[in-house]
Amino acid sequence: MTLWHKTLKPRFVQFPRWKQIILSCSELNRAHNICSFPQEYKEALELIDFSNDSGSVWKGRCKEFLRARKFIAEMYLSEPQETKVLQKCLIALDKEAFKLLYSHNQD
């Protein structure tokens, strides 16, 4: 399998959970915006796989992240789909990611 983020892998597994989520959602957003290139979904899948290699960072939440991976794989194999709902679900897995992205709406 082609590794798209070669230089990121060694660092990615050391990132906190919120950063892994935000980077994965960023790839999903890009995949949705460039629907004519299904390869973009592969890049999001790669980051999800990196997260799975993070071990204790995802302790207790691995099942949800793997479920998200399944949906991304289905998007890659079928017609490009809206990813906003999936991104919101991923962000909801970590309160820090949620606060970083949505705190400006709570004023």
SERO-134220 format. One line per 8 residues: number of its first residue (from 1); their letters; for each residue x, z, y of N, C-alpha, C. Coordinates in steps of 0.02 Angstrom, whole numbers, plus 50000, padded with zeros to 5 digits. Atoms other than C-alpha are relative to their C-alpha. Layout:
<sites>
NUM	A	X:Z:Y:X:Z:Y:X:Z:Y ~ ...
</sites>
This chain:
<sites>
1	MTLWHKTL	50042:50000:49941:50000:50000:50000:50045:50000:50062 ~ 49963:50003:49937:50063:49958:50174:49991:50065:50038 ~ 50003:49940:49958:50105:50109:50279:50001:49979:50073 ~ 50007:50024:49931:50044:50075:50456:50034:50048:50050 ~ 49973:49949:49955:50102:50237:50536:50063:50031:49970 ~ 49940:49978:50036:50275:50249:50458:50034:50060:50033 ~ 49963:49946:49966:50353:50361:50590:49956:50061:50011 ~ 50045:49945:49987:50199:50471:50606:49992:50046:49940
9	KPRFVQFP	50015:49961:50059:50182:50530:50426:50037:50067:49996 ~ 49965:49935:50006:50320:50664:50426:49977:50051:50052 ~ 50023:49954:49948:50254:50738:50589:49927:50018:49992 ~ 50072:49992:50003:50069:50717:50554:49980:50061:49958 ~ 50018:49944:50044:50065:50844:50412:50014:50067:50032 ~ 49984:49938:49965:50134:50974:50532:49954:50012:50060 ~ 50046:49993:49943:50003:50944:50667:49945:50050:49982 ~ 50058:49957:50013:49864:51073:50686:49939:49957:49983
17	RWKQIILS	50059:50036:50023:49695:51026:50616:49965:49963:50057 ~ 50036:50033:49945:49619:50987:50787:50035:49934:50020 ~ 49964:50061:49981:49755:50859:50824:49992:49946:49947 ~ 50011:50048:50053:49736:50776:50655:49931:49968:50006 ~ 50069:50025:49991:49549:50760:50686:49996:49951:50058 ~ 50004:50043:49940:49569:50688:50860:50036:49933:49988 ~ 49964:50063:50015:49699:50560:50801:49960:49957:49952 ~ 50041:50038:50048:49588:50510:50655:49939:49969:50034
25	CSELNRAH	50058:50026:49963:49437:50491:50770:50021:49944:50047 ~ 49975:50053:49957:49542:50387:50888:50007:49935:49961 ~ 49994:50059:50042:49580:50267:50746:49931:49972:49982 ~ 50068:50023:50015:49396:50261:50699:49969:49965:50060 ~ 50026:50030:49940:49350:50223:50878:50029:49930:50010 ~ 49968:50065:49993:49476:50082:50884:49974:49952:49947 ~ 50027:50043:50053:49412:50015:50717:49932:49973:50020 ~ 50067:50022:49979:49236:50010:50787:50005:49949:50057
33	NICSFPQE	49994:50044:49943:49292:49926:50948:50030:49932:49982 ~ 49970:50063:50022:49390:49792:50854:49970:49981:49933 ~ 50036:50011:50063:49259:49754:50723:50024:49939:49961 ~ 49979:50060:50035:49332:49584:50683:50064:50009:49959 ~ 49939:49986:50038:49488:49666:50609:49989:50060:49955 ~ 50013:49944:50045:49439:49773:50458:50063:50041:49985 ~ 49938:49963:50011:49622:49824:50444:50001:50065:50039 ~ 50002:49940:49959:49587:49951:50580:49971:50059:49961
41	YKEALELI	50027:49947:50041:49483:50050:50456:50052:50026:49952 ~ 49945:49979:50044:49634:50053:50340:50045:50050:50036 ~ 49958:49954:49962:49733:50137:50478:49968:50068:50007 ~ 50035:49936:49998:49600:50271:50495:50004:50034:49932 ~ 49995:49972:50067:49602:50295:50307:50070:50030:49988 ~ 49931:49975:50008:49790:50317:50313:50007:50069:50033 ~ 49995:49935:49968:49775:50460:50437:49961:50054:49962 ~ 50038:49953:50041:49642:50542:50330:50042:50020:49939
49	DFSNDSGS	49956:49985:50056:49762:50529:50183:50058:50046:50021 ~ 49948:49956:49974:49900:50607:50288:49973:50072:50006 ~ 50031:49934:49992:49780:50750:50326:49993:50034:49932 ~ 50007:49971:50067:49747:50775:50141:50067:50026:49974 ~ 49933:49978:50020:49935:50793:50118:50022:50062:50039 ~ 49981:49944:49958:49936:50933:50247:49990:50068:49967 ~ 50007:49938:50037:49889:51064:50119:49958:50052:50034 ~ 50036:49942:49975:49841:51230:50196:49963:49988:50066
57	VWKGRCKE	50035:50015:49937:49789:51152:50362:49926:49988:49988 ~ 50069:50018:50015:49629:51091:50279:49968:50046:49948 ~ 50026:49954:50050:49603:51238:50161:49927:50018:50017 ~ 50070:49984:49991:49416:51262:50140:49959:49944:50031 ~ 50037:50055:49969:49370:51099:50227:50019:49932:49971 ~ 49977:50062:50031:49451:50969:50114:49941:49957:49977 ~ 50056:50037:50027:49286:50920:50036:49966:49957:50054 ~ 50032:50036:49946:49210:50870:50203:50043:49942:50024
65	FLRARKFI	49955:50053:49977:49364:50771:50253:50003:49943:49949 ~ 50000:50051:50052:49365:50680:50086:49934:49961:50000 ~ 50064:50034:49994:49181:50640:50109:50003:49950:50058 ~ 49992:50045:49944:49223:50564:50278:50043:49940:49980 ~ 49957:50054:50024:49360:50462:50194:49959:49949:49960 ~ 50043:50044:50040:49231:50392:50073:49959:49954:50046 ~ 50040:50040:49953:49121:50334:50219:50043:49948:50035 ~ 49955:50048:49966:49270:50253:50307:50017:49944:49952
73	AEMYLSEP	49984:50052:50049:49316:50161:50147:49941:49953:49991 ~ 50059:50043:50005:49138:50098:50132:49993:49954:50061 ~ 50002:50041:49940:49146:50037:50312:50051:49943:49995 ~ 49948:50050:50007:49306:49945:50272:49978:49944:49952 ~ 50020:50049:50051:49230:49859:50120:49937:49962:50018 ~ 50063:50033:49981:49064:49815:50202:50005:49974:50071 ~ 50003:50021:49930:49009:49759:50372:50023:50056:50045 ~ 49980:49947:49952:49088:49853:50519:49938:50037:50025
81	QETKVLQK	50056:49959:49980:48976:49996:50571:50019:50046:50057 ~ 49990:49951:49947:48954:50119:50711:50035:50062:49971 ~ 49961:49943:50026:49077:50263:50691:49989:50064:50041 ~ 50009:49943:49955:49018:50382:50829:49974:50062:49963 ~ 50028:49943:50036:48915:50492:50712:50052:50031:49954 ~ 49947:49975:50044:49058:50507:50588:50054:50036:50041 ~ 49951:49967:49957:49177:50550:50730:49975:50069:50021 ~ 50028:49936:49981:49060:50688:50789:50001:50050:49943
89	CLIALDKE	49998:49956:50059:49050:50757:50612:50071:50026:49988 ~ 49931:49979:50009:49239:50760:50598:50020:50052:50054 ~ 49983:49955:49945:49257:50844:50768:49968:50069:49989 ~ 50034:49937:50013:49131:50976:50715:50035:50043:49947 ~ 49963:49961:50051:49250:51029:50574:50049:50049:50030 ~ 49951:49956:49969:49364:51115:50699:49978:50019:50070 ~ 50025:49978:49935:49312:51221:50847:50047:49982:50057 ~ 49952:50019:49947:49472:51181:50945:49990:49927:50020
97	AFKLLYSH	50013:50070:49985:49441:50994:50930:49935:49993:50039 ~ 50064:50002:49966:49261:51022:50982:50006:50022:50073 ~ 49991:49974:49932:49311:51126:51133:50039:49950:50044 ~ 49959:50047:49961:49443:51000:51188:49960:49939:50022 ~ 50037:50061:49984:49323:50854:51183:49934:50011:50036 ~ 50066:49991:49972:49161:50933:51239:49995:50056:50052 ~ 50005:49944:49954:49205:51079:51353:49980:49978:50070 ~ 50018:50023:49933:49182:50973:51510:49924:49993:50008
105	NQD	50073:50007:49997:48996:50956:51465:49965:50068:50005 ~ 50032:49935:50003:48966:51144:51462:50005:50038:50066 ~ 49996:49966:49934:48985:51182:51648:49931:50013:50028
</sites>
